[in-house]
Each structure stands twice: as C-alpha cells, then as structure tokens.
Amino acid sequence: MPYLQHPVSADRPVRIGLVGAGWIGTFHAESVAERIPGARLEAIADPALPAVQALADRLRVAKISTDPADVLTDPEVDAIMIAAPARFHAALIADAARAGKHVFCEKPGGRTIEELDAALDAAEASGVMVQFGFNRRYAKDFAAARKLIDDGAVGRPQLLRSLTRDPGTAAGIANPERIPPGTIFLETLIHDFDTLNWLNPGAVPVRVHAVADALVAPEHRGTGLLDTAVVTITYSNGAIAVAEANFNALYGYDVRGEVFGSAGMVTAGGPQASSATTYTAAGIGSDTVRLNVDLFHDAYTAELAHFVEGVKTRRDGRPDGAPARPGGADARNALAVALAAARSAESGLPVDVGSIAGLRAAEPELQPAGGES
C-alpha cells in the first residue's frame, strides 16, 4: 500500500552566532550546540583565532572569523550571543540590533548608563529582543525563592541579603594585576544587585553606600584593586539590602540570597555540591562547588533556552511570547547600583542612585496576600 502522509514540523532551528570564545562564551556555545533543542550554533567570532578554531572543531561549526562584523551581518544568523569583554558589550548590542539580530548579552550591558541607553535605544528602534545574562534568576532555588515571595510567604520584604564569594586558593588571586578597577562592582556584585532588585519586585534602589578594599591581595591596593566589598542599598519601599563579595573563598564557590519580610524569611543558594554529608572522626563535611559553570550549569542553560524560545516566537510572528527576562530595565537598574557603589567606595559617602540615572521598576510592585499594608 502507498505511504500515508504524516505531518512533520517544518520548524528550522534558531541559528545563533557567538561573539567571544573565552571561558563563558565557550560554555554558552556548548549549551547551544549540545543542550538546547531547537537551537544551532551557526558561527563563531573572536580575535583569538586559535580559540575559535579549537571551539569550532569540537562543536562542528563551519563559519568562523576574527571579526565580529562577519557574524553580525550574516543573513543566516538569527541571533547573537555576546560573551566578549565588558568594554565591548554596548557597542556590540547596538551593532547587532542595527543588523536586525536578537541579542543575548552577558553582564554588564555597558560600562556607563549612557553606553547602555544607546544600545537599548538601538534595539528598540530595530524591534529586536535583548536579554541579559543574570543567570541566578534561572537557578531553581532562587526561582523557588522568588515564587514564595510572589505568593506572599515573606510578606513585605524588609531586609535582603546577597553574597558572592569566588572560589580561591591558598596562593591567593591569580594575576591580580589584570583585574580592572571597579570589577568587583561591575562584573561580580552586579549579579547580586540584579538578584536583590528581582527579589524585591516593584521597588527601585534609591541610595547606596559601599565599603571596599584589597584584603586578599593588599600589595595591589595601589593599582586600584578591590577584592572585598560590602554594599548597603536602600529601596523605594523602605527595604534595606546588603550585598557582599570576596574574590578568594578557600572552601569553594559560594553564592547565597536571603529575603526577610513581615511574614517570614526565604533563603537560596550555598556552596555545597550536593546534600550528601560525611560524619567521620575528622568532623562533618561536604563537597563544595569550585566553578561557576558547575554551580549554575542548569541556570546558564535555562536562560539560553528561554532566549531561544523568545527569538523563535518573534521569528514566527508571535511577538507576545517569551519576553526578554531579564531585559533592558533590569540591566539598567543593576548597572546604576554598580556605578553608585563604585562612586561610594571611592568617596566613602552614600550615593543617591538618582544622581547616576533615573530608574523605573522593571515589574509591578509586590501585592502581599491578604491585603497586608
């Protein structure tokens, strides 16, 4: 008998070009090529040709270049992943947007509010989606904490805390002379600032006070290194938050969050690799995570999967689906706190965030259950 006709999906994969083949760019490339259905790594660009060639060989990518413009203007590329150094982010977002490409960009979106605003204006003018790499929102424990907050489990947020302690060694920080001034705020704590903003929905940061120093590598203090910092943030709803960071936690990679409110408290994160714990004559212990791509492996993948779905809905004419999350307002609010913290650490004085940028809440204000005021 003749074959029966069976409908099959004619969907083509979302074709993604990578700009930046360093540590996190390589991991994102692996996610697209190996872990995200419906996506394909189409092209890779990085000035370091050997890195591009090695990555392309391993992931079987035919198109490579040392010039990002080749990827940005490729008509067979639907979207761009930007994992280049932070100083190039804003210009690459704008160039990709003008080329009609949707954008996933690692944090920060720019080094100044003016840079980021110009990039976001270009994206809005071109009608493209821009999502930023604040991956903690996609970690299961942090997402569960946010849902509990939305459900009213903590009431109105009053005290918040977020911390990042990068894994270290007894030898200290590797190559501290290569760390640009302000890195602890613009590239490390900016994750915590976004997390705190997100866990306090509807509120905006209004005042920042930061204390920072080179405590891990004090011999590099004179070059502007800051490897330890504590930042206090006051929000428009009265909540007070504390963010802290250190570049050398000997016990592992430690990322945690906490929200205390009028009805309770929720926590998320920690350095443990699993809940397995040993009880021996040496004491009580557990294995800890040492790499960001291990601690946030699933979160990195989930954020890119969301981005791919967003690109697909727009490509298929459904612009109301899968919004950029986090988007431009989120990136702008986190950057404003980072810049205020850097200014405060330099002056020793609190800084009004309004002196950096006028902010708006990225989402509606939290409405606690039971009409609590």
N, C-alpha and C positions, 0 to 999 in steps of 0.2 A: 504494500500500500504506500502511497506517497506520504512524505513527511507532513506532519501537522505544523502549522505556523504558530510559533510561540513568541510572544513579545519579549524583547530584551531591552534593557536600558541603553539608551544611546549617549548617556552622560559621559563626557570626557573628564579627565582629572583636572583639578585646579593646578595649573603649571606655575611653579614658583622659582624665582631667581634669587640666589643668595649673594649678598654683598658683605664680605667679611668672613674669612675662613680660619679665624682663630679658634680659641677654646670653645666659646659658647656658640659661635657660628657653626662649627663642626658638629656639635651636639644637635643643634636645630636642624642641620642638614640631614643627619641620621634619622631624626624624628620624621621629617617629611618623606624621606626615601623608604623608610622601613616600618614606621609605626602608625602612620595616619592614612587610612583608606581614603581614596578619592583625591589624593594629592600626589604630585610628581615633582621631583627636583629637576628643573629644566636647565638651569645654567648656574655657574658659579663665577664670581669675580673677586679678586683680591690682588693688590700689588705684589704680594709674595707668590710668585709663580710656582715654586716647588710645593708650597702648601696646597695651592689649588689643584695641582696635578695629582698629588697624593690622595686628596679627598675625592676628586673626580674618578680616579682609578678605582677606589674602594667602593664608591656608590654608583659606578657605571653611568656617569654624566658626561655627555659628549661635548657640551658647549662650555668652554672656559675662557677667561680673559683676565688681564691685569687691569682693565679699565671698566669701572662700574657702569659707564655710559653704554657699553655694549649690551649689558643685561637690562638696563633701564629702558632702552629703546627697542628691545627685541619684541616683535609683534606676536611671538608665540609664548610670551611670558604674561601671565595674568596678574601676578602679584610679586612684591619684593619683600624679602626678609633682610632687614638691616642689622648687621652684627659687627659693624665697623667700629673703630674707636669713637668715643662720645663726641669728640670735636667735629665729626663729620655728620652726625645724625640729622640735624635740622636741614642742612643743605641737601642731603640725600632724600629726605622725606619730600621736600619741595620739588626736587628734580623728578622723583618717581611720580608724584602727583601730576605734574605737568605732562608727563608721558602717559597719563591715564592708568597708572598701576595702583592697585590697592597696596597698603603698606602695613607690615608688622615691623615695629622698631623696638630694639632693646632700649632700656632706660639709660640716661635721661633723654627726653626728646630734643633737648637743646641745652646749651650751657647758660643761656640767658633767656629771660621771658621774651625779649624781642625776637631772638632767633626762633624760639618755639612758635610764637604767634605768627611769624611769617610763614613757617612751614604749615601750620594749621590753616592759615588763610588760603594757601595754595591748594591744599587738599579739599577745602570746602568749595573753592572755585571750580575744581575739576570733578567734584562729586564722588571722590574715592573714599574708601574706608581706611582709617588709620587706627591701629590697635597697638598698645604699648605693653612691654614685657614685664609687668608687675606680677610675677608668677605665683606669689603667695595666695592670691585670690583663688587660684585653681588647686591649691593643696587641700586635700579632703578635710583635714582637721580645721584649717582656717575657714573653709567654706561652711563647715558644720557650725563653727562658732558664729559666723555671720547669720546663718539661718536662725539660730537660737536668739540672737539679738533681734532679728526681724519679728520673731514670734513672741517677743516680749519677755523672754526668760530673765533678762537682767534689768528690765525696766529702762529708765533713762540713764544712759552712760554718764558716769561721774568721774571715774579715774580709769585711764587706759595706759597700757604699757606695751612696748615692742622692743625687742633687742636682736642684734646680730653680732655674734662673736665668730669671726672667721677661724677656721682650723689653723693651728700653728705647730711649731716645733720648738724644742729647747734651744735651737740655734737662732730663733727669732725670725723676723720678717726677711724673706728673700728679696734682695735688690731694693731696699727701701728708697734708694736714690732715684729710682724710676717712678715712684708714686707721685703724681702731680699734686700740688697744693689743692686742698678742697675735695680730694677724692672721697674722704670719709663721709662727706655730706652729699655730694652729687652722684656718687656711684654705689655707695654702701647704704647709708642711712636713708637714702631716697626710697628704698624698699619699705623701710619702717614708716616713713612719713605717709606713703600711699596706704599702707596697711592701717595705720591709725585713722586716716581720713575715711577709709572704707568701712571700718568698724564703728564709726560714729556718723552714720548716714544723715545727710541733710545739713550738717554743720560744716562750717569752714574755719580753718585756722586763722586766728587774729593776732596772736602775739607769740614770739619765740625767744627763748633765752638758752644759749649754748655755752658749754664749757668743754674745751678740748685741749689735748696736749699730746706730746710724743712720749709715752710712758714705756712702750715696748722697745723703741729704738731712740732713746733720748739724744744720742750722738748726732742724729739727723734733724733735731729740732730747728737748728739754724737755717735749714734749707726749706722750711715751711711744712715739713711732715707733721701730720696729725694722725695718730694711730688709735686714739682712745677719745671717746666723746660721750657726753650726756646732754640731751636736748629736752627742754620743757616747752610744751605747746599748750596754749590756752585757746579754746574753741568758742565759736559764737554762741553755743548753747550752754556755756559755762563749764563744760567738761575740761579736765586737765589731763594731759598726756605726757608720758616720759618715754623717750627713745634713747637707746644707748648702743654703742658699738665698740668693738675692740678687734684688732687685726691678728691676734695671736692666742687663741684658746687652745691650750695644750691637750685638752680632753676631747676635742672634736668640733664639728660644725654645729653651732647652737643658735637656733632661731626660734623665738617664742613670742606669743602675744597674749594679752590679758585685757579683759574689759570688766570693770566692777561698776555696778549700777544700783539704782534704788531698789531693785528686787532680787539681786543676786550677782553672780560672777560667772564668767566663762573664760577658759584658757585654751590655748592651742600651741602646738609645736614642742620642740625639745630635741636634744642631740642623739637620743637613743636610736640605734639601728633597728631594734625590734623590742618587743616587750619581754623577751627572754632574759632572765636574770640568774646569775650564778651566786650561790651561797657556799663559800668554802672557808678553809682556815685562813685564807688571805683576806677575807672580808666579803662584802657584797658588791657585785659589779655587773655591768652590761656593756656590750659593744656599742660604739658610737660611730656616727657617720663622719666621713672626712672630706667629702666632695659635694659641691652644690648640685652637681648632676646626679648624685645619688640621693641626697635628701629630698630634692624636688624633681626627681625623674618623672614621675607621673604628672606633676603640675606643669612642667615645661611642655610635655606632650599635649596635655589637655588644653593649654592656652592656644597652641598652634592649631589643634583640631577645631577649636571654636573659630579661630581666624579663617581657616579653610572653609568652614561652613558659611561664614559671613560672606566671603568672596563668592562662593557658589550661588548663594541666594541672590546676590546682586547681578551676577553674570546671567542668571536665569530669569531676570526681570522681577524679582521679589525683594525690593529694597526694604521692606518692613521686617525682614527676618534677621536673626542673629546680629544684633547691634555690636559695634566695637566695644569691647569691655575688657580692660579699661580703655577709655577713649581720651580725646584731647583735653577735656576739662579735668579729668583725673591727673593726667600728666602735668598739666599746668599748675594744679594745686600742690602736687608733691614737689615740683621744682621750686615753687615760690617758698615753701618751707625750707628747702635745702639752701637756697640763696640767703634767706633770712638767718638761718643757723650759721652759715659761714660768716656773714657780716657780724652777728652777735659774738661769735667766738673771737673774732679779731678785735672788736671794741670792748668786749667784756660787759656789754649792756644789752638789755632786752631790745628786740626789734619788732616794730609793728609790721605785720605782713603786708598791710595796705601800702606801705612805703615801697614794697617790691612790686606788687601787682594788685589790681582789683580782682577779687576772686568771686566765683559763684559756686554754689553747691552743685556737685555732679549728679545728684539724685535727690528725690524728695526727702523731707525730714521724717525721721522715725516717728511712728504713732504707736506708742505702747498700748498693749491690750488693756481693756477695762477703763479706758479714758483717763488714765493717771496723768496728773499735771505736775 
